[in-house]
Amino acid sequence: MKIGIVGLPNVGKSTLFNALTKSASAMAANYPFCTIDPNVGVVEVPDPRMEKLAELVKPERIVPAVVEFVDIAGLVKGASEGEGLGNQFLAHIRECDAIGQVLRLFQDDNVIHVHGGVDARRDLEIIDTELILADLQTLQKRLGKAKNDAKSGDKARVVYAQLLERLEAELQSGKKAIDLQLTDEELEMTRDLHLLTAKPFLYILNIAEQDLKTIIVEQIRKDMGLPEGAKLIPISARVEEELVNFTEEEARDLLDQLGIRESGLNALIHAAYDTLGLMTYFTAGPKEVRAWTIHKGDTAPRAAGVIHTDFEKKFIRAEVIGYEDYVGAGGESGAREKGLLRVEGKEYVVRDGDVMHFRHSA
């Protein structure tokens, strides 16, 4: 999973990126465009179930699932036309699975804002507009050829051209591609366009430390004009930066003092998993305990294919133990003895936390 971190200059993107990836690879500075190339960091997905499994199995190694964060240089008004650092950075967003928009809500006279005062709704509208304009450029390039192809009368080509015309009209009205009601077939037809606004959005609210206790997310959602289903994650980039150097116990104490349940990093990853419809299953053995990321609704063969494509093609069956059963029985042997191990076939839909072994033909 790859999440692109975007936002206007000086909203706290690079500070947040440094904290999320526990590194200083993104040079945070008080001027625009300090991030010249996209910084990439890989972060472990927090999952306490891994530790429980490792206690029982005592493997040689533990391999968690990971999320890749890409810190993309600050967008400015006119980026779609090449302003600021322009389209080269929009291209980096195309490679991401989801877009995390960092919106500045904190006040600090020592940190300049490229558009003057702090106004998160204005910033949101600027970013959305630039992404929509970039998508319109993509569509218009493809639309001319699609219309010419449709002149042949071929039904599929006519349908494709009509779909692009519909998309163009909706984007010109200010809507994002992800907000359109497209069928699965239409989504497949537009996949190779790699539209920026077709990606899921997460809204990262960079707030002051003292506001973590009191922020009312629903009020912010209303003020920003965001729909009910939009994911808003309040984060103090400065607090996340502090947590990097804390022990687990110290970090827990600070979070308790601030009145928050989990770090911003954990909240962001959990929101991303939920938004993208992802979940985790495990493999556990003496060599390793490993977490595997799949989509909700994936069948056993597809889950096996995440390990190796041959496992999906040559799938025979899966041996499955639910996580709670696995832990409750003290491991695989205990689960077998209690009849908690199930043998499942190709139609089995994997459940979050399943501990699995796959059998496949040679």
C-alpha positions as a Markdown table, in Angstrom:
| # | Residue | x | y | z |
|---|---|---|---|---|
| 1 | Met | 0.0 | 0.0 | 0.0 |
| 2 | Lys | 1.4 | 3.4 | -1.0 |
| 3 | Ile | 0.0 | 6.7 | 0.3 |
| 4 | Gly | 1.0 | 10.0 | -1.3 |
| 5 | Ile | 1.3 | 12.8 | 1.3 |
| 6 | Val | 0.2 | 16.0 | -0.5 |
| 7 | Gly | -0.6 | 19.6 | 0.5 |
| 8 | Leu | 0.3 | 23.2 | 0.0 |
| 9 | Pro | 3.8 | 24.3 | 1.1 |
| 10 | Asn | 4.4 | 24.8 | 4.8 |
| 11 | Val | 1.4 | 22.9 | 6.1 |
| 12 | Gly | 3.6 | 20.4 | 8.0 |
| 13 | Lys | 3.9 | 17.7 | 5.3 |
| 14 | Ser | 7.6 | 17.0 | 5.7 |
| 15 | Thr | 7.5 | 17.3 | 9.5 |
| 16 | Leu | 4.7 | 14.7 | 9.5 |
| 17 | Phe | 6.6 | 12.5 | 7.0 |
| 18 | Asn | 9.7 | 12.6 | 9.2 |
| 19 | Ala | 7.7 | 11.5 | 12.2 |
| 20 | Leu | 5.7 | 8.8 | 10.4 |
| 21 | Thr | 8.8 | 7.2 | 9.0 |
| 22 | Lys | 11.0 | 7.9 | 12.1 |
| 23 | Ser | 13.6 | 9.6 | 9.8 |
| 24 | Ala | 14.9 | 13.0 | 8.9 |
| 25 | Ser | 15.1 | 12.2 | 5.2 |
| 26 | Ala | 12.6 | 14.9 | 4.3 |
| 27 | Met | 14.2 | 18.3 | 4.9 |
| 28 | Ala | 11.6 | 20.3 | 6.8 |
| 29 | Ala | 12.3 | 24.0 | 6.3 |
| 30 | Asn | 10.3 | 27.2 | 6.5 |
| 31 | Tyr | 10.1 | 27.9 | 2.8 |
| 32 | Pro | 8.2 | 26.3 | -0.2 |
| 33 | Phe | 9.6 | 23.5 | -2.3 |
| 34 | Cys | 12.2 | 22.2 | 0.2 |
| 35 | Thr | 11.2 | 18.7 | -0.9 |
| 36 | Ile | 12.7 | 18.5 | -4.4 |
| 37 | Asp | 12.3 | 14.8 | -5.0 |
| 38 | Pro | 9.6 | 12.7 | -3.5 |
| 39 | Asn | 10.8 | 11.1 | -0.2 |
| 40 | Val | 9.7 | 7.6 | 0.3 |
| 41 | Gly | 9.5 | 5.8 | 3.7 |
| 42 | Val | 8.3 | 2.4 | 4.6 |
| 43 | Val | 6.4 | 2.0 | 7.9 |
| 44 | Glu | 5.3 | -1.2 | 9.7 |
| 45 | Val | 1.6 | -1.6 | 10.1 |
| 46 | Pro | 0.9 | -1.7 | 13.9 |
| 47 | Asp | -0.8 | -5.0 | 14.8 |
| 48 | Pro | -0.6 | -6.3 | 18.4 |
| 49 | Arg | -1.7 | -9.8 | 17.1 |
| 50 | Met | 1.8 | -10.3 | 15.7 |
| 51 | Glu | 3.3 | -10.2 | 19.1 |
| 52 | Lys | 0.8 | -12.7 | 20.5 |
| 53 | Leu | 1.5 | -15.1 | 17.6 |
| 54 | Ala | 5.2 | -14.8 | 18.0 |
| 55 | Glu | 5.0 | -15.6 | 21.8 |
| 56 | Leu | 3.3 | -18.9 | 20.9 |
| 57 | Val | 5.4 | -19.8 | 17.8 |
| 58 | Lys | 8.8 | -18.4 | 18.8 |
| 59 | Pro | 9.8 | -17.9 | 15.2 |
| 60 | Glu | 13.2 | -16.9 | 13.8 |
| 61 | Arg | 11.8 | -13.6 | 12.6 |
| 62 | Ile | 8.6 | -11.5 | 12.5 |
| 63 | Val | 7.6 | -9.9 | 9.3 |
| 64 | Pro | 4.9 | -7.2 | 9.6 |
| 65 | Ala | 2.8 | -5.7 | 6.8 |
| 66 | Val | 4.1 | -2.4 | 5.6 |
| 67 | Val | 2.8 | 0.9 | 4.3 |
| 68 | Glu | 4.8 | 3.1 | 1.9 |
| 69 | Phe | 4.5 | 6.8 | 2.4 |
| 70 | Val | 5.6 | 9.2 | -0.4 |
| 71 | Asp | 6.2 | 12.8 | 0.6 |
| 72 | Ile | 5.4 | 14.9 | -2.5 |
| 73 | Ala | 6.5 | 18.5 | -2.8 |
| 74 | Gly | 4.0 | 21.2 | -1.9 |
| 75 | Leu | 1.5 | 21.9 | -4.6 |
| 76 | Val | 0.5 | 25.5 | -5.4 |
| 77 | Lys | -2.2 | 27.2 | -7.4 |
| 78 | Gly | -1.4 | 26.5 | -11.1 |
| 79 | Ala | 0.5 | 23.3 | -10.5 |
| 80 | Ser | -1.5 | 21.5 | -13.2 |
| 81 | Glu | -0.2 | 24.2 | -15.6 |
| 82 | Gly | 3.4 | 23.8 | -14.4 |
| 83 | Glu | 3.4 | 26.4 | -11.6 |
| 84 | Gly | 5.8 | 25.8 | -8.7 |
| 85 | Leu | 7.3 | 22.4 | -9.3 |
| 86 | Gly | 4.4 | 21.4 | -11.5 |
| 87 | Asn | 3.4 | 18.3 | -13.2 |
| 88 | Gln | 6.4 | 16.2 | -12.3 |
| 89 | Phe | 5.0 | 15.9 | -8.8 |
| 90 | Leu | 1.5 | 15.2 | -10.0 |
| 91 | Ala | 3.0 | 12.2 | -11.8 |
| 92 | His | 4.3 | 10.8 | -8.4 |
| 93 | Ile | 0.7 | 10.9 | -7.0 |
| 94 | Arg | -0.5 | 8.7 | -9.9 |
| 95 | Glu | 1.7 | 5.9 | -8.5 |
| 96 | Cys | -0.1 | 5.9 | -5.1 |
| 97 | Asp | -3.1 | 3.9 | -3.9 |
| 98 | Ala | -4.5 | 6.7 | -1.9 |
| 99 | Ile | -3.9 | 10.4 | -1.4 |
| 100 | Gly | -3.4 | 11.9 | 2.1 |
| 101 | Gln | -4.1 | 15.6 | 2.0 |
| 102 | Val | -2.4 | 17.4 | 4.8 |
| 103 | Leu | -4.5 | 20.5 | 5.8 |
| 104 | Arg | -3.1 | 23.0 | 8.2 |
| 105 | Leu | -5.3 | 24.1 | 11.1 |
| 106 | Phe | -2.6 | 25.2 | 13.5 |
| 107 | Gln | -1.7 | 28.9 | 13.9 |
| 108 | Asp | 2.0 | 29.8 | 14.1 |
| 109 | Asp | 3.3 | 33.3 | 13.0 |
| 110 | Asn | 6.8 | 31.8 | 12.6 |
| 111 | Val | 5.7 | 29.5 | 9.9 |
| 112 | Ile | 4.7 | 31.4 | 6.8 |
| 113 | His | 1.8 | 30.3 | 4.6 |
| 114 | Val | 2.1 | 30.5 | 0.9 |
| 115 | His | -1.3 | 32.1 | 0.6 |
| 116 | Gly | -1.1 | 34.2 | 3.8 |
| 117 | Gly | -3.4 | 33.3 | 6.6 |
| 118 | Val | -4.5 | 29.8 | 7.7 |
| 119 | Asp | -7.6 | 28.7 | 5.9 |
| 120 | Ala | -7.9 | 24.9 | 5.5 |
| 121 | Arg | -11.1 | 25.0 | 3.4 |
| 122 | Arg | -9.3 | 27.3 | 0.9 |
| 123 | Asp | -6.3 | 25.0 | 0.8 |
| 124 | Leu | -8.5 | 22.0 | 0.2 |
| 125 | Glu | -10.2 | 23.7 | -2.7 |
| 126 | Ile | -6.9 | 24.7 | -4.3 |
| 127 | Ile | -5.5 | 21.1 | -4.1 |
| 128 | Asp | -8.8 | 19.6 | -5.4 |
| 129 | Thr | -8.9 | 22.1 | -8.2 |
| 130 | Glu | -5.3 | 21.3 | -9.3 |
| 131 | Leu | -5.9 | 17.6 | -9.2 |
| 132 | Ile | -9.2 | 17.9 | -11.2 |
| 133 | Leu | -7.5 | 20.2 | -13.8 |
| 134 | Ala | -4.7 | 17.6 | -14.2 |
| 135 | Asp | -7.3 | 14.9 | -14.7 |
| 136 | Leu | -9.0 | 17.0 | -17.3 |
| 137 | Gln | -5.8 | 17.3 | -19.2 |
| 138 | Thr | -5.4 | 13.6 | -19.2 |
| 139 | Leu | -9.0 | 13.0 | -20.3 |
| 140 | Gln | -8.9 | 15.6 | -23.1 |
| 141 | Lys | -5.8 | 14.0 | -24.6 |
| 142 | Arg | -7.5 | 10.6 | -24.6 |
| 143 | Leu | -10.9 | 11.9 | -25.7 |
| 144 | Gly | -9.9 | 13.1 | -29.1 |
| 145 | Lys | -8.7 | 9.7 | -30.1 |
| 146 | Ala | -11.7 | 8.0 | -28.5 |
| 147 | Lys | -14.1 | 10.1 | -30.6 |
| 148 | Asn | -12.2 | 9.3 | -33.8 |
| 149 | Asp | -12.3 | 5.6 | -33.0 |
| 150 | Ala | -16.0 | 5.8 | -32.2 |
| 151 | Lys | -16.7 | 7.0 | -35.8 |
| 152 | Ser | -16.1 | 3.4 | -36.9 |
| 153 | Gly | -19.5 | 2.5 | -35.3 |
| 154 | Asp | -17.9 | -0.2 | -33.1 |
| 155 | Lys | -20.2 | -0.4 | -30.1 |
| 156 | Ala | -17.4 | -0.8 | -27.5 |
| 157 | Arg | -15.6 | 2.3 | -28.9 |
| 158 | Val | -18.8 | 4.3 | -28.9 |
| 159 | Val | -19.5 | 3.4 | -25.3 |
| 160 | Tyr | -15.9 | 4.3 | -24.3 |
| 161 | Ala | -16.1 | 7.7 | -26.0 |
| 162 | Gln | -19.4 | 8.4 | -24.3 |
| 163 | Leu | -18.0 | 7.5 | -20.9 |
| 164 | Leu | -15.0 | 9.8 | -21.4 |
| 165 | Glu | -17.3 | 12.7 | -22.4 |
| 166 | Arg | -19.4 | 12.0 | -19.3 |
| 167 | Leu | -16.3 | 12.1 | -17.1 |
| 168 | Glu | -15.1 | 15.3 | -18.7 |
| 169 | Ala | -18.4 | 17.0 | -18.0 |
| 170 | Glu | -18.5 | 15.9 | -14.4 |
| 171 | Leu | -14.9 | 17.0 | -13.8 |
| 172 | Gln | -15.6 | 20.4 | -15.4 |
| 173 | Ser | -18.4 | 20.8 | -12.9 |
| 174 | Gly | -15.9 | 20.5 | -10.1 |
| 175 | Lys | -16.5 | 16.9 | -9.1 |
| 176 | Lys | -13.8 | 14.3 | -8.4 |
| 177 | Ala | -13.8 | 11.1 | -10.4 |
| 178 | Ile | -14.2 | 9.0 | -7.2 |
| 179 | Asp | -17.5 | 10.8 | -6.5 |
| 180 | Leu | -19.1 | 9.6 | -9.8 |
| 181 | Gln | -21.4 | 6.6 | -9.8 |
| 182 | Leu | -19.5 | 4.3 | -12.1 |
| 183 | Thr | -20.2 | 0.6 | -12.6 |
| 184 | Asp | -17.5 | -2.0 | -12.1 |
| 185 | Glu | -17.2 | -2.3 | -15.9 |
| 186 | Glu | -16.8 | 1.5 | -16.3 |
| 187 | Leu | -14.2 | 1.6 | -13.5 |
| 188 | Glu | -12.2 | -1.1 | -15.4 |
| 189 | Met | -12.5 | 0.9 | -18.7 |
| 190 | Thr | -11.1 | 4.0 | -17.0 |
| 191 | Arg | -8.4 | 2.3 | -15.0 |
| 192 | Asp | -5.6 | 2.9 | -17.4 |
| 193 | Leu | -6.2 | 6.7 | -17.3 |
| 194 | His | -4.7 | 6.7 | -13.8 |
| 195 | Leu | -6.9 | 9.6 | -12.8 |
| 196 | Leu | -5.7 | 11.4 | -9.7 |
| 197 | Thr | -9.1 | 12.1 | -8.3 |
| 198 | Ala | -10.2 | 8.5 | -8.8 |
| 199 | Lys | -8.1 | 7.6 | -5.8 |
| 200 | Pro | -9.4 | 7.4 | -2.2 |
| 201 | Phe | -8.7 | 10.5 | -0.2 |
| 202 | Leu | -7.7 | 10.8 | 3.5 |
| 203 | Tyr | -7.8 | 14.2 | 5.1 |
| 204 | Ile | -4.9 | 14.7 | 7.6 |
| 205 | Leu | -5.7 | 17.6 | 9.9 |
| 206 | Asn | -2.5 | 19.1 | 11.3 |
| 207 | Ile | -3.5 | 20.7 | 14.5 |
| 208 | Ala | -1.8 | 22.3 | 17.5 |
| 209 | Glu | -1.0 | 19.9 | 20.4 |
| 210 | Gln | -3.3 | 21.7 | 22.8 |
| 211 | Asp | -6.3 | 21.1 | 20.4 |
| 212 | Leu | -5.9 | 17.3 | 20.3 |
| 213 | Lys | -8.2 | 16.9 | 23.3 |
| 214 | Thr | -10.9 | 19.3 | 22.2 |
| 215 | Ile | -11.1 | 19.1 | 18.4 |
| 216 | Ile | -14.6 | 18.1 | 17.2 |
| 217 | Val | -14.1 | 16.3 | 13.9 |
| 218 | Glu | -17.7 | 16.5 | 12.8 |
| 219 | Gln | -17.6 | 20.3 | 13.1 |
| 220 | Ile | -14.4 | 20.4 | 11.0 |
| 221 | Arg | -16.1 | 18.1 | 8.5 |
| 222 | Lys | -19.0 | 20.5 | 8.3 |
| 223 | Asp | -16.8 | 23.6 | 8.1 |
| 224 | Met | -14.7 | 22.0 | 5.3 |
| 225 | Gly | -17.8 | 21.0 | 3.3 |
| 226 | Leu | -16.7 | 17.3 | 3.3 |
| 227 | Pro | -19.1 | 14.4 | 2.9 |
| 228 | Glu | -20.1 | 12.2 | 5.8 |
| 229 | Gly | -18.0 | 9.3 | 4.6 |
| 230 | Ala | -14.7 | 11.3 | 4.3 |
| 231 | Lys | -11.9 | 10.1 | 6.5 |
| 232 | Leu | -10.6 | 12.9 | 8.7 |
| 233 | Ile | -7.6 | 12.1 | 10.9 |
| 234 | Pro | -6.5 | 14.8 | 13.4 |
| 235 | Ile | -2.8 | 14.8 | 13.9 |
| 236 | Ser | -0.3 | 17.1 | 15.6 |
| 237 | Ala | 2.9 | 16.7 | 13.5 |
| 238 | Arg | 4.9 | 18.1 | 16.4 |
| 239 | Val | 3.6 | 15.5 | 18.8 |
| 240 | Glu | 4.3 | 12.7 | 16.3 |
| 241 | Glu | 7.8 | 14.1 | 16.0 |
| 242 | Glu | 8.2 | 13.9 | 19.8 |
| 243 | Leu | 7.0 | 10.4 | 19.9 |
| 244 | Val | 9.8 | 9.2 | 17.6 |
| 245 | Asn | 12.3 | 9.5 | 20.4 |
| 246 | Phe | 10.2 | 8.1 | 23.2 |
| 247 | Thr | 10.1 | 4.6 | 24.6 |
| 248 | Glu | 6.8 | 2.7 | 24.3 |
| 249 | Glu | 5.9 | 3.5 | 27.9 |
| 250 | Glu | 6.8 | 7.2 | 27.5 |
| 251 | Ala | 4.8 | 7.4 | 24.3 |
| 252 | Arg | 1.8 | 5.8 | 26.1 |
| 253 | Asp | 2.1 | 8.3 | 28.9 |
| 254 | Leu | 2.1 | 11.3 | 26.6 |
| 255 | Leu | -0.9 | 10.0 | 24.6 |
| 256 | Asp | -2.8 | 9.5 | 27.9 |
| 257 | Gln | -1.9 | 13.1 | 29.0 |
| 258 | Leu | -3.2 | 14.4 | 25.6 |
| 259 | Gly | -6.4 | 12.3 | 26.0 |
| 260 | Ile | -5.9 | 10.4 | 22.7 |
| 261 | Arg | -6.2 | 6.6 | 22.2 |
| 262 | Glu | -3.5 | 6.1 | 19.6 |
| 263 | Ser | -0.7 | 7.9 | 17.8 |
| 264 | Gly | -1.5 | 9.8 | 14.6 |
| 265 | Leu | 0.5 | 7.2 | 12.6 |
| 266 | Asn | -1.6 | 4.3 | 13.8 |
| 267 | Ala | -4.8 | 6.3 | 13.2 |
| 268 | Leu | -3.7 | 7.2 | 9.7 |
| 269 | Ile | -2.8 | 3.6 | 8.8 |
| 270 | His | -6.0 | 2.2 | 10.2 |
| 271 | Ala | -8.0 | 4.8 | 8.3 |
| 272 | Ala | -6.1 | 3.9 | 5.1 |
| 273 | Tyr | -6.8 | 0.2 | 5.6 |
| 274 | Asp | -10.5 | 0.9 | 6.1 |
| 275 | Thr | -10.7 | 3.3 | 3.1 |
| 276 | Leu | -9.0 | 0.9 | 0.8 |
| 277 | Gly | -11.0 | -2.1 | 2.1 |
| 278 | Leu | -7.9 | -3.9 | 3.3 |
| 279 | Met | -7.3 | -6.5 | 6.0 |
| 280 | Thr | -4.7 | -8.9 | 7.3 |
| 281 | Tyr | -4.2 | -12.7 | 7.5 |
| 282 | Phe | -1.2 | -14.4 | 9.0 |
| 283 | Thr | 1.2 | -17.3 | 8.3 |
| 284 | Ala | 2.9 | -18.7 | 11.4 |
| 285 | Gly | 5.7 | -21.2 | 11.7 |
| 286 | Pro | 9.2 | -21.8 | 13.2 |
| 287 | Lys | 10.9 | -19.7 | 10.5 |
| 288 | Glu | 8.6 | -16.7 | 10.6 |
| 289 | Val | 5.3 | -15.1 | 11.6 |
| 290 | Arg | 4.2 | -12.9 | 8.8 |
| 291 | Ala | 1.3 | -10.5 | 8.1 |
| 292 | Trp | -0.2 | -10.4 | 4.6 |
| 293 | Thr | -2.3 | -7.6 | 3.3 |
| 294 | Ile | -5.3 | -8.5 | 1.2 |
| 295 | His | -8.7 | -7.0 | 0.2 |
| 296 | Lys | -11.8 | -7.7 | 2.2 |
| 297 | Gly | -13.8 | -10.3 | 0.3 |
| 298 | Asp | -10.7 | -12.1 | -1.2 |
| 299 | Thr | -11.0 | -15.8 | -1.5 |
| 300 | Ala | -8.4 | -18.3 | -0.3 |
| 301 | Pro | -6.7 | -18.7 | -3.7 |
| 302 | Arg | -6.4 | -14.9 | -4.1 |
| 303 | Ala | -4.9 | -14.6 | -0.6 |
| 304 | Ala | -2.5 | -17.4 | -1.5 |
| 305 | Gly | -1.5 | -15.4 | -4.6 |
| 306 | Val | -0.2 | -12.6 | -2.4 |
| 307 | Ile | 2.6 | -15.0 | -1.3 |
| 308 | His | 3.3 | -16.3 | -4.8 |
| 309 | Thr | 1.3 | -16.3 | -8.0 |
| 310 | Asp | 1.8 | -20.0 | -8.4 |
| 311 | Phe | 0.0 | -20.6 | -5.1 |
| 312 | Glu | -3.1 | -19.1 | -6.6 |
| 313 | Lys | -2.8 | -20.9 | -9.9 |
| 314 | Lys | -2.1 | -24.3 | -8.3 |
| 315 | Phe | -4.2 | -23.9 | -5.2 |
| 316 | Ile | -5.7 | -27.1 | -3.7 |
| 317 | Arg | -6.9 | -26.2 | -0.3 |
| 318 | Ala | -6.2 | -24.0 | 2.7 |
| 319 | Glu | -5.8 | -25.0 | 6.4 |
| 320 | Val | -7.3 | -22.2 | 8.4 |
| 321 | Ile | -7.4 | -21.4 | 12.1 |
| 322 | Gly | -9.2 | -18.2 | 13.3 |
| 323 | Tyr | -6.9 | -15.9 | 15.3 |
| 324 | Glu | -8.9 | -16.1 | 18.5 |
| 325 | Asp | -9.0 | -19.9 | 18.2 |
| 326 | Tyr | -5.3 | -20.1 | 17.5 |
| 327 | Val | -4.3 | -18.0 | 20.6 |
| 328 | Gly | -7.0 | -19.6 | 22.8 |
| 329 | Ala | -5.7 | -23.1 | 22.0 |
| 330 | Gly | -2.1 | -22.1 | 22.6 |
| 331 | Gly | -1.0 | -22.5 | 19.0 |
| 332 | Glu | -1.5 | -24.8 | 16.0 |
| 333 | Ser | -1.1 | -28.1 | 17.8 |
| 334 | Gly | -3.7 | -27.2 | 20.4 |
| 335 | Ala | -6.1 | -25.9 | 17.7 |
| 336 | Arg | -5.8 | -29.2 | 15.8 |
| 337 | Glu | -6.5 | -31.3 | 18.9 |
| 338 | Lys | -9.6 | -29.2 | 19.7 |
| 339 | Gly | -10.9 | -29.5 | 16.1 |
| 340 | Leu | -10.5 | -25.8 | 15.5 |
| 341 | Leu | -8.5 | -26.2 | 12.3 |
| 342 | Arg | -10.6 | -26.1 | 9.2 |
| 343 | Val | -9.9 | -27.3 | 5.7 |
| 344 | Glu | -11.3 | -24.7 | 3.2 |
| 345 | Gly | -11.5 | -24.8 | -0.6 |
| 346 | Lys | -11.5 | -22.3 | -3.4 |
| 347 | Glu | -14.7 | -20.5 | -2.5 |
| 348 | Tyr | -13.6 | -19.7 | 1.1 |
| 349 | Val | -13.7 | -16.0 | 1.8 |
| 350 | Val | -10.7 | -15.1 | 4.1 |
| 351 | Arg | -11.5 | -13.5 | 7.5 |
| 352 | Asp | -9.4 | -10.8 | 9.1 |
| 353 | Gly | -6.8 | -12.4 | 11.4 |
| 354 | Asp | -7.0 | -15.9 | 9.9 |
| 355 | Val | -3.9 | -18.0 | 10.4 |
| 356 | Met | -3.4 | -20.0 | 7.2 |
| 357 | His | -1.3 | -22.7 | 5.5 |
| 358 | Phe | -1.8 | -23.3 | 1.8 |
| 359 | Arg | -1.6 | -26.6 | -0.1 |
| 360 | His | -0.9 | -26.4 | -3.9 |
| 361 | Ser | 0.2 | -28.7 | -6.7 |
| 362 | Ala | 3.8 | -28.9 | -7.8 |
